[in-house]
């Protein structure tokens, strides 16, 4: 018996004990402390007093702020200005981090006197002042310590281990009330990430950890430094398992060992990845509640909070619409998966020219039209991010497009009529756009133009392209994803099949009967026919001065309710048909959905008048993504477009009541 006990004890002694960090609360705000140490308070200088345990605030940690000074001495006014700047620029920093201050001069100063700062420090409730330079003795109850700091931690707030002197980044924990995220992530310090091992109490919601904005400095090489980024959970991230919205996929393939090049590029540009975000299963098209089985659909923060968020980039769209602390989110657009959520949430979201950036290490829908896009609440920030992100587009355009085409076409994919008030809003915005471009809009109908100029191609455009999209997406995803997943899952689970949501499953079954190789080949030929027509006789011509001969616009979202609790008919295959929104898919052109205002409705959820976004789509010729980005940025400068606010359903309709803007906020820093 004793021998057995010793064996048990020996086993316990060999057990791996891993410190996953801890959650602490400072002045009522939750923080995650852990991960990789970014610095260390070094050995105490000779003759200086030790940092005593009395300065520690529970759990062996104490909060500390690093303040950089570029002067030979530091005065109270400078200290006050620095702290004020920290408070204004950063949502992680707060007064609790001022209990201990580390002053780091840029040069070897002769020292400074605490007495000259004592009143200011007392106002900050500072009890300990540390610096690498000599300090005066304790004055007015403020303990002074001369101590070097190892490493090169940036300015800002930290948590410090009293036992080791290790510095840890301060990660503020935010609740994901809208279920936009699959999981929060933090860096592992060696080029990858790990799942955030922390959560605060909430209904269903996870926590997302965001680091201080003060840690990051914008440079020429890192123009996106410090911008917080969420990524749709079809993009692989090193150290994190990908779900694609499917539990079987998540557990079958486990942790990924490489980050998708498109995501890595944003990280290299300085963006800070904070989490993986919800997606319609395998980037298909599902309705909230009815079709989301494996995972719960994110919530749309607009209106009454129970509107369909659209998809498939559902989490990224909802997150940007909901959270001021999230700056950018990456989604994908194969057939509208960026533009749909942008319209429903009233934010900026784009589909780039096909081939704009690598889609390697991304769960595919179809390589024919898979693209990567970005959501933002500001047109200027969106433009800055996309111009930094996409590597190969020319930016030598010298003018705006010379024609403005306003489409009034009605197709299978955009047939909802606008209310009278919304029509007035849209017409007013078109007038503003005309004034900015100094052009008169030409009302256009692409079907009529096709009928007049199609040449030897089929006369019936809608008939030619009716099933094209459905054929190639179902054919490709079944071949590239469905079959391998079924095989790999069966190998691991005794021949069993994985669960697939009704939407993608119905599409894959449809493909096996309706997307044969012969039909698929004809679909690709139809794409080539239309693309060539669009760039020659259609509205996608090129121009040496403006890149795109014309700017093509049409109404995307007209503010009609689409409740998430409606049960719709069971999915029976892919979307069929053709409309304005499918032209970029087939022609490979860039298009962005932008918010222009809002319209009211009486919610059957709240019983009150609520407001939904009204949005427009702006399109240019293939390869003119930077020209489109510059135009959007300039339109925001001119007030034709405006940044929008994040919205909380707990605060009733933060939208501006003015008809020409959605919750105008101060311009985001770009």
C-alpha positions in Angstrom: 0.0 0.0 0.0 2.8 2.4 0.9 4.6 1.5 -2.3 1.5 2.3 -4.3 1.2 5.6 -2.6 4.8 6.5 -3.4 4.1 5.7 -7.1 1.1 8.0 -7.0 3.2 10.8 -5.4 6.0 10.2 -8.0 3.4 10.5 -10.8 2.1 13.8 -9.3 5.6 15.2 -9.0 6.2 14.6 -12.7 2.9 16.1 -13.8 3.2 19.2 -16.1 2.0 22.3 -14.4 1.5 25.2 -16.8 0.8 28.7 -15.8 -1.9 30.0 -18.1 -2.0 33.4 -16.6 -4.8 34.9 -14.5 -7.7 37.3 -14.6 -7.5 40.3 -12.3 -9.8 43.2 -11.7 -8.4 46.7 -11.4 -10.9 49.4 -10.4 -13.7 47.3 -11.7 -12.2 46.5 -15.0 -11.1 42.9 -15.9 -7.6 42.2 -17.3 -5.8 39.1 -18.4 -2.3 38.8 -17.1 0.0 36.2 -18.6 1.5 35.1 -21.8 5.1 36.1 -22.6 7.1 38.4 -20.4 8.1 41.5 -22.3 10.7 42.8 -19.9 12.1 42.7 -16.4 12.9 45.1 -13.6 16.7 44.5 -13.2 18.9 44.3 -10.2 18.6 47.2 -7.7 21.3 49.8 -8.0 23.7 50.0 -5.2 22.4 52.1 -2.3 18.8 52.1 -3.5 16.0 50.7 -1.4 14.4 47.4 -2.4 11.0 47.2 -3.9 9.1 45.9 -0.9 6.1 43.6 -0.8 3.9 46.5 0.5 3.7 47.9 -3.0 2.2 44.7 -4.3 -1.6 44.7 -4.9 -2.7 41.1 -4.5 -1.8 37.9 -6.4 1.9 38.7 -6.4 1.4 41.4 -9.1 1.3 45.1 -9.1 0.2 47.5 -11.9 2.8 49.9 -13.3 2.9 52.5 -16.0 6.0 53.2 -18.1 6.4 56.8 -19.0 9.0 58.0 -21.5 10.4 61.5 -21.3 12.6 63.3 -23.8 13.7 66.1 -21.5 16.7 66.2 -19.1 14.2 66.8 -16.3 10.6 66.0 -15.9 8.1 68.6 -14.7 4.6 68.2 -13.3 3.0 69.8 -16.4 4.8 67.3 -18.7 3.7 64.4 -16.5 0.1 65.5 -16.4 0.1 65.9 -20.2 1.5 62.5 -20.8 -1.1 60.8 -18.5 -3.9 62.8 -20.2 -2.6 61.6 -23.5 -2.6 58.0 -22.3 -6.2 58.3 -21.0 -7.4 59.8 -24.3 -5.6 57.4 -26.6 -6.1 54.1 -24.9 -9.0 52.1 -23.5 -6.7 49.7 -21.6 -4.9 52.3 -19.5 -6.6 53.7 -16.4 -5.7 55.5 -13.2 -5.0 52.2 -11.3 -1.8 51.7 -13.3 -0.4 54.9 -11.8 0.0 53.4 -8.4 3.5 52.6 -9.6 5.2 54.8 -12.2 8.4 53.9 -14.1 10.0 57.0 -15.6 12.3 56.2 -18.5 14.3 59.1 -19.8 15.6 59.0 -23.4 19.0 60.3 -22.2 21.1 59.8 -19.1 19.7 62.6 -17.0 21.3 63.7 -13.8 18.2 62.7 -11.8 15.0 64.4 -10.7 13.4 65.5 -7.5 10.3 63.8 -6.3 9.4 66.9 -4.2 8.8 68.8 -7.5 6.3 66.1 -8.6 4.8 65.2 -5.2 1.6 67.1 -5.6 1.0 65.6 -9.0 1.9 62.1 -8.0 -0.3 62.4 -4.9 -3.2 63.3 -7.2 -2.5 60.2 -9.2 -2.5 58.1 -6.0 1.0 57.1 -6.9 2.8 55.3 -4.0 6.0 54.2 -5.8 8.2 55.9 -8.4 10.9 53.9 -10.2 13.5 55.1 -12.7 16.7 54.0 -14.2 18.1 57.4 -13.2 18.9 58.4 -9.6 15.9 59.8 -7.7 15.6 61.9 -4.6 14.7 60.2 -1.3 11.2 59.4 -0.3 9.1 62.5 0.0 5.5 63.0 1.0 4.9 59.3 1.3 6.1 58.4 -2.2 8.7 55.7 -2.3 11.5 56.1 -4.9 13.5 53.3 -6.4 16.4 53.4 -8.9 16.2 50.3 -10.9 17.0 49.4 -14.5 14.5 47.7 -16.8 15.7 44.8 -19.0 14.4 44.4 -22.5 12.7 47.1 -24.4 9.0 47.3 -23.3 7.0 50.1 -24.9 5.4 52.9 -22.9 2.1 52.2 -21.3 0.5 50.0 -18.6 1.8 46.7 -17.4 1.4 44.1 -14.6 4.7 43.2 -12.8 5.5 40.1 -10.9 6.8 41.1 -7.5 8.7 37.8 -7.2 10.6 38.0 -10.5 10.2 41.5 -11.7 8.8 40.2 -15.0 6.6 42.6 -17.0 3.4 41.4 -18.6 1.3 43.3 -21.1 -2.0 44.5 -19.8 -4.8 42.9 -21.8 -8.2 44.4 -21.1 -11.0 41.8 -21.3 -14.1 42.7 -23.2 -17.3 40.6 -23.2 -18.3 39.4 -26.7 -22.0 40.1 -26.1 -22.9 39.7 -29.7 -21.3 36.3 -30.1 -19.1 37.7 -32.9 -16.0 35.7 -31.9 -15.3 32.0 -32.0 -12.4 32.6 -29.6 -10.0 35.2 -28.4 -6.3 34.8 -29.1 -3.0 36.2 -27.8 0.5 36.0 -29.2 2.7 33.1 -28.2 5.8 35.3 -28.7 7.3 33.0 -31.3 5.4 33.9 -34.5 2.1 32.1 -33.6 -0.9 32.5 -31.3 -2.7 30.6 -28.6 -6.3 30.6 -27.5 -7.1 33.1 -24.7 -7.3 31.1 -21.5 -9.5 33.5 -19.8 -13.2 34.4 -19.6 -15.4 36.7 -17.6 -18.9 35.8 -16.5 -21.6 36.4 -19.1 -24.5 34.6 -20.9 -22.9 32.4 -23.7 -20.3 35.1 -24.4 -16.6 34.6 -24.5 -14.0 37.2 -23.6 -11.6 38.9 -26.0 -8.3 40.4 -24.7 -7.0 43.6 -26.3 -3.6 45.0 -25.5 -2.8 48.7 -24.8 -2.8 50.9 -27.9 0.2 52.6 -26.3 2.5 49.7 -27.1 2.5 50.4 -30.9 3.9 53.1 -33.1 2.9 53.7 -36.7 5.9 53.6 -39.1 6.3 53.5 -42.8 6.7 49.7 -42.7 3.8 49.3 -40.2 1.1 51.7 -41.1 -1.5 49.6 -39.3 0.5 49.4 -36.0 -1.8 48.8 -33.0 -5.0 48.4 -35.0 -7.0 45.5 -33.5 -8.0 42.9 -35.9 -10.5 40.0 -36.0 -10.3 37.3 -38.6 -13.1 35.1 -40.0 -12.7 31.6 -38.8 -11.9 30.1 -42.3 -8.4 31.6 -42.2 -5.8 29.4 -40.7 -3.7 31.0 -37.8 -0.6 29.3 -36.5 -1.3 27.7 -33.1 -5.1 28.0 -33.3 -7.6 25.4 -34.6 -9.9 26.5 -37.4 -13.6 25.6 -37.2 -15.0 26.9 -40.5 -18.2 27.0 -38.4 -18.2 23.2 -38.1 -17.3 21.2 -34.9 -16.2 18.2 -36.9 -13.7 20.2 -38.9 -12.4 21.9 -35.8 -11.6 18.6 -34.0 -10.6 16.6 -37.0 -7.8 18.9 -38.1 -6.9 20.6 -34.8 -4.2 23.2 -34.3 -2.9 24.8 -37.5 0.9 25.1 -38.0 0.8 28.0 -40.4 -0.9 31.4 -40.7 -2.6 32.3 -43.9 -0.4 34.6 -45.9 -3.2 37.2 -46.2 -3.5 37.3 -42.4 0.2 37.3 -41.9 0.6 40.3 -44.2 -1.8 42.3 -41.9 0.2 41.2 -38.9 3.4 42.2 -40.6 1.9 45.6 -41.3 1.3 46.1 -37.6 -2.2 44.9 -37.0 -2.9 43.1 -33.7 -4.8 39.9 -34.0 -7.3 39.5 -31.1 -9.5 36.7 -32.2 -11.2 34.3 -34.7 -14.7 35.3 -35.7 -17.9 33.5 -36.6 -18.7 32.3 -40.1 -21.6 30.7 -41.8 -20.5 27.0 -42.1 -17.6 26.8 -44.6 -18.4 30.3 -45.9 -21.8 29.3 -47.5 -25.1 31.1 -47.0 -27.3 30.4 -44.0 -30.1 32.1 -42.2 -29.7 32.8 -38.5 -31.6 30.4 -36.2 -32.9 28.3 -39.0 -29.7 27.0 -40.5 -27.0 27.6 -37.8 -26.9 24.3 -36.0 -23.3 23.6 -35.0 -22.6 27.1 -33.7 -24.9 30.0 -32.7 -25.3 32.9 -35.2 -23.8 36.2 -34.1 -26.2 39.0 -33.3 -26.7 42.1 -35.5 -26.3 45.1 -33.2 -28.4 47.4 -35.4 -32.1 48.1 -35.0 -33.8 46.0 -32.3 -30.8 43.6 -32.1 -32.7 40.7 -33.6 -32.2 41.4 -37.3 -30.4 38.8 -39.5 -26.7 39.7 -39.5 -26.2 38.2 -43.0 -23.2 36.2 -44.0 -21.1 34.4 -44.5 -18.6 36.8 -42.9 -21.2 37.1 -40.1 -18.9 37.5 -37.0 -16.5 40.0 -38.6 -19.5 42.2 -39.8 -21.3 42.0 -36.4 -18.1 42.6 -34.5 -17.2 45.8 -36.4 -20.8 47.0 -36.1 -20.9 46.3 -32.3 -17.5 47.0 -30.8 -15.6 50.3 -30.7 -12.6 48.4 -29.3 -12.3 46.4 -32.6 -10.8 48.4 -35.5 -10.7 46.0 -38.5 -12.1 42.6 -39.3 -11.2 40.3 -42.2 -13.9 38.3 -44.0 -14.2 36.7 -47.4 -16.5 37.3 -50.4 -17.2 34.6 -52.9 -20.8 35.6 -53.7 -21.6 38.5 -51.4 -20.2 37.4 -48.0 -18.5 40.7 -47.3 -21.0 43.0 -48.8 -24.1 41.4 -47.2 -22.9 41.9 -43.6 -21.7 45.4 -44.4 -25.2 46.2 -45.6 -26.9 44.7 -42.6 -24.6 46.3 -40.0 -24.3 49.6 -41.9 -20.5 49.5 -42.1 -17.8 49.6 -44.8 -17.0 46.3 -46.4 -15.5 45.3 -49.7 -15.1 42.6 -52.3 -11.7 43.3 -54.0 -10.8 42.4 -57.6 -10.5 38.6 -57.8 -6.9 37.6 -57.1 -6.2 40.7 -55.0 -4.4 38.6 -52.4 -3.4 35.0 -51.6 -6.2 32.7 -50.5 -3.8 30.0 -49.5 -4.5 28.3 -46.2 -8.1 29.5 -46.2 -11.0 27.1 -46.2 -12.2 27.3 -49.9 -15.7 27.9 -51.3 -14.4 28.2 -54.8 -11.0 29.5 -56.2 -13.0 31.0 -59.1 -14.3 33.9 -57.0 -12.9 33.5 -53.4 -11.6 36.9 -52.2 -10.5 38.5 -49.0 -12.0 41.8 -47.7 -11.9 44.1 -44.8 -14.7 45.7 -42.6 -14.3 49.0 -40.9 -16.5 51.8 -39.5 -14.6 54.5 -41.3 -14.1 54.8 -45.0 -10.7 56.4 -44.5 -9.5 53.6 -42.2 -10.9 51.0 -44.7 -9.1 52.8 -47.5 -5.8 52.9 -45.6 -6.0 49.3 -44.6 -6.9 48.0 -48.1 -4.2 50.0 -49.8 -1.6 48.6 -47.4 -2.9 45.1 -47.6 -3.4 44.4 -51.3 0.1 44.3 -52.8 -0.2 44.5 -56.6 -2.5 47.3 -57.7 -1.4 50.4 -59.4 -2.0 53.8 -57.8 -1.0 56.1 -60.7 -4.5 57.3 -61.4 -4.8 61.1 -61.6 -8.5 61.8 -61.8 -11.9 60.4 -60.7 -14.0 58.4 -63.1 -15.4 60.4 -66.0 -18.8 58.7 -65.9 -21.3 58.0 -63.1 -23.6 55.0 -63.7 -26.6 54.6 -61.4 -28.1 51.2 -61.9 -31.8 50.8 -61.7 -31.8 47.2 -62.8 -33.9 44.6 -61.0 -32.5 41.1 -60.9 -33.0 37.8 -58.9 -30.6 38.9 -56.2 -31.7 42.5 -55.7 -35.4 42.9 -56.1 -36.6 44.5 -52.8 -38.3 47.9 -53.4 -37.3 50.9 -51.2 -39.9 52.8 -49.2 -40.7 56.4 -50.4 -38.6 57.9 -47.6 -35.6 55.6 -48.4 -35.9 56.4 -52.1 -35.7 60.2 -51.2 -32.6 59.5 -49.0 -30.9 57.5 -51.8 -31.7 60.2 -54.5 -30.4 62.9 -52.2 -27.1 61.0 -51.7 -26.8 60.5 -55.4 -27.1 64.2 -55.8 -24.3 64.7 -53.3 -22.1 62.2 -55.2 -22.9 64.0 -58.5 -21.8 67.3 -57.0 -18.6 65.9 -55.7 -17.6 64.2 -59.0 -19.0 67.1 -61.0 -20.9 64.6 -63.1 -24.6 63.9 -63.9 -25.5 60.3 -63.1 -26.7 58.2 -66.0 -29.4 55.8 -65.1 -28.4 52.4 -66.5 -29.8 49.0 -67.0 -27.2 46.3 -67.6 -29.7 43.8 -69.0 -30.9 46.3 -71.6 -27.3 47.1 -72.6 -26.5 43.4 -72.9 -29.5 42.9 -75.2 -28.2 45.6 -77.4 -24.5 44.6 -77.5 -24.2 40.9 -76.7 -23.0 40.0 -80.2 -22.7 36.2 -80.7 -23.4 35.5 -77.0 -26.8 34.2 -75.8 -29.4 37.0 -75.9 -30.8 35.9 -72.5 -28.2 37.1 -70.0 -30.1 35.9 -66.9 -30.6 32.5 -68.5 -27.0 32.1 -69.4 -25.8 32.9 -65.9 -28.7 31.6 -63.9 -26.9 28.6 -62.5 -23.3 29.6 -63.1 -22.5 30.6 -59.6 -24.3 27.7 -58.0 -22.5 25.2 -60.3 -18.9 26.3 -59.7 -19.1 26.9 -55.9 -20.8 23.6 -55.2 -18.5 21.7 -57.5 -15.4 23.2 -56.1 -16.2 23.0 -52.4 -17.4 19.4 -52.6 -14.2 18.5 -54.4 -11.8 20.6 -52.4 -13.4 20.4 -48.9 -16.4 18.1 -48.6 -14.9 14.8 -49.9 -11.6 15.2 -48.0 -13.4 16.0 -44.8 -15.7 13.0 -45.1 -12.7 10.8 -45.7 -10.6 12.1 -42.9 -13.4 12.1 -40.4 -14.3 8.5 -41.3 -10.7 7.4 -40.8 -10.7 8.9 -37.3 -14.2 7.8 -36.3 -14.7 4.2 -37.5 -16.3 5.1 -40.9 -18.8 7.6 -39.5 -19.8 10.7 -41.3 -19.4 14.2 -39.9 -22.4 16.5 -39.2 -22.8 19.2 -41.8 -25.3 22.0 -41.4 -28.4 21.9 -43.8 -27.2 24.7 -46.0 -23.8 23.3 -47.2 -25.0 19.7 -47.1 -27.8 20.5 -49.5 -25.3 22.3 -51.8 -22.9 19.4 -51.8 -25.7 17.0 -52.6 -26.9 19.3 -55.4 -23.4 19.4 -56.8 -23.2 15.7 -57.2 -26.2 15.7 -59.5 -26.1 19.2 -61.1 -22.5 20.2 -61.3 -20.8 17.6 -63.4 -17.5 18.3 -65.0 -19.1 19.1 -68.3 -21.6 21.6 -66.7 -18.8 23.1 -64.7 -16.7 23.7 -67.8 -19.6 25.5 -69.4 -20.0 27.6 -66.3 -16.4 28.8 -66.6 -16.9 29.6 -70.3 -20.0 31.7 -69.4 -17.9 33.6 -66.9 -15.3 34.4 -69.6 -18.0 35.6 -72.0 -19.6 38.0 -69.5 -16.2 39.3 -68.2 -15.1 40.1 -71.7 -18.4 41.9 -72.4 -18.3 43.8 -69.2 -14.9 45.2 -69.9 -15.6 46.1 -73.5 -19.2 46.9 -74.2 -20.5 46.9 -70.6 -19.6 49.3 -67.7 -16.2 48.0 -66.7 -13.9 49.8 -69.2 -10.4 51.0 -68.3 -9.1 54.6 -68.5 -5.4 55.7 -68.4 -6.1 58.7 -66.1 -8.9 57.4 -63.8 -8.2 53.7 -64.0 -11.9 53.0 -64.2 -13.8 54.6 -67.0 -16.8 54.9 -64.8 -18.1 54.6 -61.2 -21.1 52.2 -61.0 -23.4 52.5 -58.1 -26.6 50.9 -57.0 -28.7 50.5 -53.8 -27.5 47.6 -51.7 -29.6 47.7 -48.5 -32.8 49.7 -48.2 -33.5 49.2 -44.5 -36.1 46.5 -44.6 -36.5 44.3 -41.5 -35.2 40.7 -41.7 -35.8 39.1 -38.3 -33.4 36.4 -37.1 -36.2 34.3 -35.5 -38.0 33.6 -38.8 -38.1 29.9 -39.9 -37.7 29.7 -43.6 -38.0 26.9 -46.1 -35.3 24.2 -45.8 -32.3 24.9 -48.1 -32.4 22.8 -51.2 -29.2 23.8 -53.0 -27.1 26.8 -53.9 -28.5 30.3 -54.8 -29.6 30.5 -58.4 -30.1 33.7 -60.4 -28.2 36.8 -61.4 -28.4 40.4 -60.4 -26.3 43.6 -59.9 -24.6 42.1 -56.8 -23.4 39.1 -58.7 -21.7 41.1 -61.5 -18.4 41.6 -59.4 -18.4 37.9 -58.7 -18.5 37.0 -62.4 -16.5 40.0 -63.8 -13.9 40.0 -61.0 -14.4 43.7 -60.2 -13.9 45.5 -56.9 -17.0 46.7 -55.0 -17.6 48.3 -51.6 -20.8 48.7 -49.6 -21.0 52.0 -47.8 -23.5 53.4 -45.3 -25.4 56.5 -46.3 -28.1 56.8 -43.7 -30.9 55.0 -42.0 -34.6 54.4 -42.2 -37.2 53.8 -39.4 -39.5 50.8 -38.8 -41.7 49.6 -36.0 -40.1 46.6 -34.5 -42.2 43.6 -33.6 -39.5 42.7 -31.1 -39.4 45.9 -29.0 -42.7 47.4 -30.1 -40.9 50.7 -30.7 -39.6 52.7 -33.6 -36.1 51.5 -34.5 -33.7 52.3 -37.3 -31.9 50.2 -39.9 -29.0 51.1 -42.2 -29.4 52.2 -45.8 -26.4 51.3 -47.9 -25.0 51.8 -51.4 -22.6 49.7 -53.5 -19.8 51.4 -55.4 -18.0 49.5 -58.1 -15.0 50.2 -60.4 -13.2 48.3 -63.1 -11.2 45.2 -62.4 -7.8 46.1 -60.9 -8.9 49.6 -59.9 -9.1 48.8 -56.1 -6.8 51.7 -55.1 -8.7 54.2 -57.2 -11.9 53.0 -55.4 -10.2 53.3 -52.0 -9.0 56.8 -52.7 -12.4 57.8 -53.8 -14.0 56.5 -50.7 -11.5 58.2 -48.5 -12.0 61.5 -50.4 -15.8 61.2 -50.1 -15.4 60.9 -46.3 -13.2 64.0 -46.3 -15.9 65.8 -48.2 -18.7 64.6 -45.9 -20.5 62.7 -48.6 -19.6 59.6 -46.6 -19.1 59.5 -42.9 -17.7 57.2 -40.2 -20.3 55.3 -38.1 -20.4 54.4 -34.5 -20.6 51.0 -33.0 -24.0 50.3 -31.6 -25.2 48.5 -28.4 -28.7 47.2 -28.1 -28.5 48.1 -24.4 -28.3 51.7 -25.5 -31.4 52.3 -27.6 -30.5 53.2 -31.2 -27.2 55.1 -31.0 -27.8 56.0 -34.6 -28.0 59.7 -35.4 -31.6 60.7 -36.1 -30.4 62.8 -39.0 -31.3 61.0 -42.2 -28.0 61.5 -43.9 -25.7 59.7 -41.5 -25.4 56.6 -39.3 -24.3 57.6 -35.8 -21.6 60.1 -36.9 -18.5 59.8 -34.7 -15.2 61.6 -34.7 -13.0 60.4 -37.6 -10.9 57.4 -36.7 -7.2 57.9 -36.5 -5.7 56.9 -39.8 
